[in-house]
Amino acid sequence: MTNVTGKNKGRKKMKKKKNEEEEGTDREKKREEEVAMAERNRKIRESGKKKAEERKGKGKKKDRGREKEKYEGM
């Protein structure tokens, strides 16, 4: 990096300061998005667990009639 003197030195400092401020807001936004996604994923997982619990006792329903026909032909 070259030495910056005079008028440009102040501009350089202001630009650096502005970039740091923008970077801070970007981090905050990113953090908020991560929190929102985590919350959404947690809700999805919980609803999936509830659905699995409901299905647990039911078992699979098979079409018994078709199975019998298949074995009668043998």
N, C-alpha and C positions, 0 to 999 in steps of 0.2 A: 504494500500500500504506500502511496506517495504521501509526503507531508502536505497537509492542507493548511494554508495560512490565510489570514485576513478574513474577508467577507465570506468566503466559502466555508471557513471553519465553523461559523455559526450555523450555516445551512446544513452542514454535515451533521452537527450535533442535533439539530431539530429533526432531521430525517431519521436519525438513529432512534431518537426518543419516540417519534411517531410509530416507527416499526415495532418498538418494544411494546407500546400500548396496544397496537393491533394484535400482536402476538398473544398478549394477555387475554384479550377478548376472544380470540380464536380458541385458546385453551379452555376458557370457561364454556364456550358453546359446545366444544367437543365433549367436555365432561358432562354437560347437561344431556347431550344426545346419548352418551354411554349409559347414563343413569336411566333414561327413558327406555332404552332398548333392554336393559337388564330387567326393569320392571315388567315390560311387555312379555319378555321371555319367561319370567317367573309365573306370570298369570297363565300363559299357555301351558306350561308344565303342570301347574296345579289343576287346570281344567282337564288335561289328559289323564292325570292320576284319578280324578273323580270318575271319568268315563270308564277307566279300567276297572275301578272298584265296582261300578254298576254291572259291568259285563262278567265279572268274576264268577258269580253264582249261576249264570244262565247256561253256560256250556254251548257247544256247537249244535246247530240244528241240521240234520241231514235229511235228504229226501229218501226215505226208506223204500218207497214204492219202486223207484228206479233201481235201487240196489237189488231188490228181490228179482226183478225182471232179468237182470244181468246174470244172476246165478241160476235161474230156472233154465236158461238156454244151454247151460253147460252139460 
